[in-house]
């Protein structure tokens, strides 16, 4: 995706850059955009906005989405995980 490409470009430009810092910055920006895009419309009866009509609701939806996207990622489990089986 474009976010991964952007992270790679940043890392390529500065070989001394910390990959975790780059990833944290990208995540912070994505999170801000996600929260901005999930502002309820203001109609208290809006069924589309009901799940995200409170800060707690938005956090629950965000956690659900994070778990789903992480589980779908090819990087979720890695051979170097401390709980990875060894043969």
N, C-alpha and C positions, 0 to 999 in steps of 0.2 A: 504494500500500500504506500501511499504518498508519505504517511507519517514515518514509516520505516525508512523510506528513501531519504527523508529529511534527516533523520537520526544518523544514517550512514554518511551523508554529506558532511554533517557537522563533525563527526568523528574523523572522517578523512582529511578535513581541513586542518584539524589540530590533533596530531597523533598523541599528544600528551593529555588530551581531554579524558576525563573519567567517564566511562560509558554509563555508569550508574547516574552521574549528574546529568548527562544528556537525556537519559530515559526519564529521570524525575522531572526535568524541565518540560519535556514533551507531554508527559502525563498531566502535569499541572495545567498546561495550556488546554489540553483536551478536556480536562475536568471542568475548567472554567467555561469553555464553550458548551459543554453538555448541560451544565447547570443553567446557563443563559438560555439555551434552547428549550428547557423544560419549565419555564415560568408558566404558571397557570394563566388562562385567558382572563380570569376575573369573574366569570359567570359561575356562581356557587353550584349551579345545577348541571354544569357541563360534565357529561359522562366521560368524555375523552380525557379531561384534566383531573378527574377524581383521584386516580392513583398517585398523581404528583402534586396534589393541591396543598400539601404541607411540606415543610422541610423534612420531616420524618418519612413521609411518603416518597419524596425524591431520593432520600438516602436509601430506602429499602429497594427502590427500583434500580438505583445505581449499583448496589451490592449484588442484586440478582443478575444484572447485565455483566458485571465484572466476572462473576463466577461462571456464567455461560461462555463469555468470550475467552476467558483463560482456559477453561476445559477444552474448548475447541482448538486452541493453539497447538501447533506442532512443538512448541517449546515448553509446554506445561510440565511434562515429565522429561527428564534428561538422563542420560546414562551416568552422569556424575552426581545425581541426587543421593543424599546420604542413606535413603531407604531403598535404593535401587538394588534389585537382586543381583547377585554375582554367581557366575557359574564356574 
